[in-house]
Amino acid sequence: MPIELTTRLVPIPGILKLLPTSPLGLLAPLAGTWKGTGFNQIFRPLQPQLGSDNFLELNLTDETLEFTEIPGEIPNRGFAQADISLFGMTYLQQVSDVNVKDTNGNPAGIHIEPGIWINIPSTTNPQEHATVARLANIPHGTSLLAQGTATAIAGPPVFPPVDITPFFIGQPNNKVTFPSQNLSTPSPFRSPPSDIVGITQAMVDNPNSVLQAALVGKTINSTTVIRISTLTSATTVPNAGGGISDIAFLDGTAGNPNARVVQMDATFWISDFTDAQGYGTLLQYSQVVLLNFAPLSWPHVSVASLVKQKSKSALKEIKDNKVEIKEHKPELKEFKPELKEHKPEIKENKFEVKELEFQPQTLPQPDPGRAGPAAAAPAKGRHFIAPIERPAVGDVVPKKQPRKPRKKR
């Protein structure tokens, strides 16, 4: 369960508050819980006397990534420029292996990472645009600060290919390929076949192909792209800060590290999508960590596609609406007898309307004191044709039927 944050950071008196429209900026959509699957690859160091200096581990992964907004602003005092306020969120990443189980049949955990994301406003000292940063802690003994930018683009994510092939330190174009990278060649220095069910050669050759496959059947019109790195230079944004710190064991002795973590680069893509099941929000990432040992830099690549889960409040609202609809059903049922009772009344009203439409007129009753032909009255109840009902000139008058001749006796 994620830790619930209740402490609200209060600005130090005197801080100039220039709050953006959205304090978290383009990081805001990250808040919540994400779940999904991915692919992990790492060359682990081995002691050379075991027959190789490396072992290629491959994992199909299940992942849960939770982001919790930090209440309030995070004040930073300035000396060379005015104070600034940061806004951020904590996160907890948990990754397990789909194929490998523990003795109780539970997926084997392979990674856990608590950390913080922060949104940083533009500054004058140094002269920098607005940036974002990720502060991460890995239980192996590494802490890192990766900085970068967040931008919005039109259309779906674009995933450049990524290569897992090791290279000589400082020479990224001088690559060294190992037999374990070819899945068709058996190797004792790679995860056994039972542990890599579902992993293909295409995934090993380009882990980002897993991200592309996750977009099949989805329609995406816009994407937020977050790029971060622990490496800074005169051409990066920002151009200072960032870095990685390892425990002594990882650093090893000078020039002979056990597994020194020297660089991390990552890209995150956040997209709203629609598919056959409806709509949702997708978080995808591709991360490359360089480990230095046995005079090579070994890329450790992790990718995943995660779908944002509906929050408890949203689920509660849906549940409440269902209950409310259910509660109204008896009320609707009660209205049915009432409607049934009104049917005779409606029927009577119809008859009354019909009578109003046609009011027959009758001839006056003859005066008993009068004699002669005028005294003859029509049969009781016999109607006469009112003037308005008489046929106008030109109307067709039905012809009289000819009388049948009487039979002679």
Secondary structure, DSSP 8 states (H G I E B T S, - for coil): --------B---TT------SSTTGGGGGG-EEEEEEEEEEEEEE--GGGT-SEEEEEEEEEEEEEEEE-SB-EEE--SSS--EEEEEEEEEEEEEEEEEE-TTS-EEEEEEEEEEEEEE--EETTEE--EEEEEEEETTTEEEEEEEEEEEEESS----------EETT-TTSB---GGG-TTS--TTB--GGG-TT--HHHHH-TTHHHHHTTTT-EEEEEEEEEEES---TTSSS-S--EEEE-HHHH-BTTB-SSEEEEEEEEEEEEEEEETTEEEEEEEEEEEEEEEETTEEEEEEEEEEEEE---HHHHHHHHHHHHHHHHHHHHHHHHHHHHHHHHHHHHHHHHHHHHHH----B-----TT--SGGG----TT-B---GGGS--TT---------------
